């Protein structure tokens, strides 16, 4: 009996690994097993793979190779950026409590580190609000910068609702502050670009205007367990821990050469496919949004969360009043369609989505407990037939429960 094909629409959580990447990593696991710190022939050969991978990644984002730091994930890259800046500042500025600015809808990898530091009294944190479309106003950032502000961290694109933030405009406001206040170093600007790498223009970090940028392999059809922190030359960080001084002393530990090479290849492939794939997926996204918003079943109302224009090409985030997220996800899964109720990094937790809560507050509304939100994220494997099936199955689920509500 043939196994029925499942429709995977959770690519913001993790993407399937590219076949070419998988083949490369399998070969490298067999042939490049030596420790890259060793000075024998096998060690040198492994070191060359790592440095070539570093160089290739740097070229894709228009950086220098010594600005690429390999980590274990985007979460670790975010932590290294935030904690590294704070700890280095405190080492050199005794008695000054530093200030961080971030948005209220950041990924937990950013928010939780800020909240932990804030809870310990080690930093002051300002959480910038978003507008009714989920977008940060760059002018708000500028107004919140003060003398002890050392870091601004705003994600390039939101992992839950897919909204794209005006990173270049925020960078411009930070540069203007530095110029008028005659500050040469602070505040530094960090962006979590994990969700952006597949579709947005990340080919010139200098033009983007950031000092640090985080991303990983698992969102670009590469391996899990490997991330990157781009750190501009001149930016000083304190390591999260010490050891063998790998990664320029910032991330000690024997390097995972196969994953590093896999991430580098995945990024090269992503960059090559980006323009064509962005165009294809955008059309598919807009087609599906139109079909979803035209569903009229019972008293269920479907709304799109966040801006329709300023969002990732592969992201559709909707709310349906009168039915819970969990029920929708389970029902869809039973029919072979896989989506998320919110960010997979938080979907195992009870309670409302803080991202949607912030959005509703900006809209002057309250988040309903029975407001089922779905995050539908398309990928390279997604077809129009898949999206038609998703809309059809969702409609049947709503028809089923609308009868029970009568």
PyMOL commands that set and color helices and strands:
alter all, ss='L'
color gray80, all
select helices_A, chain A and resi 19-31+41-60+65-67+74-92+108-119+138-144+167-181+205-208+257-293+325-334+354-362+384-405
alter helices_A, ss='H'
color red, helices_A
select strands_A, chain A and resi 7-8+68-71+98-103+123-128+149-153+188-192+212-216+227-231+302-304+315-321+337-338+371-377
alter strands_A, ss='S'
color yellow, strands_A
deselect
rebuild
show_as cartoon
